[in-house]
Amino acid sequence: VQLQASGGGLVQAGDSLRLSCTASKTIRTNNMGWFRQVPGKEREFVAAIMWSGITNYADSVKGRFAISRDNAKNTVFLQMNGLNTGDTAVYYCALDQKYMAVLSRASREYEYWGQGTQVTVSS
């Protein structure tokens, strides 16, 4: 399975970005997640969406970010509003190949990862 992430860029604080992640296979029965990482720190959970559409967010992005999916296009999105400098990171999408009724925040539960897309927020 290959995941292709896109949509990152350089923006100013308060701006918005929409990340996309397209899979090489159907994601209809898969949970999908977004994580981010800055140099010297561990990869951290941002948001996840279950195959059923149930979502989960890190407290730091709740109310600002929205994860969604388009199964017909094998694509998951991350709409990021109200960006701040603390959101600067490389953002990774991930796929949980298990058909799970539990939406995980743990990166170890996701078997496939995209290449990452850089998001830089300037003040």
SULSULRA-V389323 format. One line per field, one symbol per residue. ss: DSSP state (h for helix, s for strand, l for the rest). burial: b if it has 9 or more other C-alpha atoms within 8 Angstrom, else e. A space follows every 10 residues. Layout:
ss: ???
burial: ???
This chain:
ss: llssssllss ssllllssss ssslllllll ssssssslll lllssssssl llllssslll llllssssss hhhlssssss llllhhhlss ssssssllll llllllhhhl lsslllssss ssl
burial: ebbbbbbbbe bbbebbbbbb bbbeebbeeb bbbbbbbbee eebebbbbbb beeebebbee beebbbbbbe beebbbbbbb bbbbbebbbb bbbbbbbeee eebeeebeeb bbbbebbbbb bbe
